[in-house]
Amino acid sequence: MYYKKLCKLLNIETIFLYIKKMWRTILNIINDTGIYALKKQNVGLVSLDKNSNDVNLPIGHYYLGCSRLNPNNLPTRITIYGLGSCIALILYDRVNNIYGMSHILLPSQRGLKKEKISDFPHKYADTSARALFNDLLSLGAVEGEIRAIIAGGADIFQNYSFEIGKDNITAIKKELFNLGISIEKENLGGNKGRSVIFETQNYSLLVKQAGDEEYMRLI
């Protein structure tokens, strides 16, 4: 009887160890391939597709560009589709041809658990702006030459008490002010979602609100 119980116990432990081993293997594969950008270093960084110069930014992700990262110097189009209360943040140094863009979800990380603070910092206005700013400087941008373009922050939850869109706008403008970055162009607020395309060739932003047929270029 005791022998059978022991065998059952060993089998359970063996199964548990096997599952644990398999899970570690899966995590290693994720880390090695960059799936879902779960690496702690450069969390959320999107790479340029070798077969295309178009980049789509999911929530909490960002993109960096310069001649060193794009040796062919081909113009890149960075796109966010269905931008609602979120913010599209673009920082660029036109003189040195260095730029970055992020897809921000919420105003701040405040109130989150400590272990979540480092997960996708570009989800939050208070950490994305500074992180993107520092990344541009590390690529050779000059602090006084960095400008910003921001879009989004729609009030799509009109029947609810919270106003995430307005809070996002307030937060990102505050962070840019604290960093000494001038906002060159903006397309904010309203109650409709929008899609945006940042054209790195001429540092312009195309915006199309929900229901519109064509994109509008911000002047």
N, C-alpha and C positions, 0 to 999 in steps of 0.2 A: 504493500500500500504506500509506504513512504517512498519507495523507489519510483512508483508511478507519479506521485505528487512532485517529486524532485525533477523528473523528466519534463512534466508539464511546466514547472517553474523555469527550467533551463530553456525550454522552447520559447516561452514568453520573453525571457531576457534576450535570447538570440534574435527573435523578431524585432524587439525594440532596438537592439544594437544595429541590426541591418537597416532599419528605417532611419536611424540617426546617421548612419554612414551615407546612405543614399541622399539624405537631405543636405549633408555637407558637400557632397559631390555636385548637387544641383546649384548650391550657392557658389561654389568655385567656378562653375560654368558661367553663371550669371556675371560674376566679377570679371572673369577673363574676357568675355565677349562684350561687356558693357550693356547688356540687355537692361532696358528701363533706366539706364544711367544710374545704377545703384552704387557705383564706386564712391567712396568717401572723398576721394580727391577729384575735383572738377565735377561735383555732383550736378547732374542736369545738363552738362555740356553736350550740345548737338554738333555732330560732324557733318561736313559737306559731302553729299553723295557724289561719288566719282563719276556717275553717269548723268548727273544733272547739276545745274547751278541754282536750283530752287531748294529752299530749306523751309520746312514747316515746324513751328515751335509749339509743342504741347505746353500745358500749364506747368509752371515751375521750372521750365527749361530755358536755356539761353544759348546764344551763338556769338562767337568772336570772329572778326575778320581783319586781315591786313595783308600786305603783299607777301610777308613771310609765310603766312598760313595758306595763302592762295597764290602759289608761284606763277601760275598761268595768267594771273591778274584778270580773270574773267569776271564780269559783273555778276553779282549774286542777288537773288530776290528772296527775302526772308518774309514768310507769310504766317499770319495767324487768322484762322477762320473762326467765325462764330464768337467774336470777342464781345462779351456781355458786360458784366460789372468789372471784369478784369481790366488790367492796364497793360498796354504794350509800351515798354520803355526802350527807347533808342538813345544811345550815347555815341558820339562820334567826334573825331578830330579830323577835320577835312584837310588840314595842311599836311598831316602825316599819313593820311589815308588809313585810319584805324577806326574800327567801329564795333559796337556790340548791341545786342537786342535781347530783351527778356520778356517773359510772359508771366505777369504778376497776378496772383489770385486774391490775396488778402492784404490789409494794411500793415499788420504787425505780427511778430512771433510772440509777443507778450502773452503770458498765460498758458503757453504750451509747456509740456513736460520737458525736462532738460535733455532727455535722450532724443527728442524730436527736433531740437533746435538746429542741428547740423543737417537735417534731412531737407534737401531741396531749398536752399536759402532764397532762390529766385522765385519762390511762391509768394514772398512777402516784400512789400514796398520798402520797409525799413532796412532790410538786409540786401535786397537785390540791387538797389541804387549804389550802395557803397561797394558791393562786391564787383559790380560791372565797372565802376569807376576805377577801382584798384587794378582790375584786369587790363583795362586800356592803358593805364600808366605802365604796367609791367611789359606791355608790348611796344612801348616807346612813345605813347601819346604825351602831349604836353598839357599840363593841368589847365592852363589858361585858354587853351584852344578847344577844350571839350564842350560840346553843346548837346542839347537834349531835344528829342521829339517825343511827345506822349499822346496816346490815344486810348479811348475806352471809357470805363467808369459809368456805363449806362445804368439808369435806375430801372432795372427790369423786374424788380420785386415791389411794384407799386402798392400792392395790397397788404404789405407786411410792414412791421414797425422798424425793421432794420434797413439801413441804407448803405449797403456795402460799396456800391459804386461811388457815392459821394465821399465815403470814408477813404476809399482807395485814392481818389483824386487829391484829397487833403494830405494824405500821408506821403504820396510820391512828390508832391510839390514841396512839402516841408523838407524831405530828405535832399532834394535837389538844391534847395536854398541853403541848407546846412553845408553842402559840398561846394557851394559857390558856382553851381552850374546854371547857365542861362537856358531857358526854354525857348527854342527858336520857332517851333511849330507845335500846335496842339489841336486835337479834335476830341472833345470830351463831353460827357454827360448825355442828356437826352434819355429817351425811354426805349430806344431800339438798339439791338445788337449791331455789330459792324464787323467787317473783315478788313484786314489791313495788309498791305504789301510794301515793304521797305526796299527800295531800289538803291543798292550801294553804289551804282555807277555815278549817280548824281545826287545822292543823299536826299532823295525825295520820298514822300509817303503817299501811297494811294489808299483811299478809304472808300468802302462801299457799305452803306447802311442796309439793314434788312428791308427788303422790298424794292431797293434800287436795282436798276439793270446794269449800270456801268459804275466803274470806279471814278472817284474824284481825286484829283491831285491837289494836295495841300500847297498853297502858295506861301 
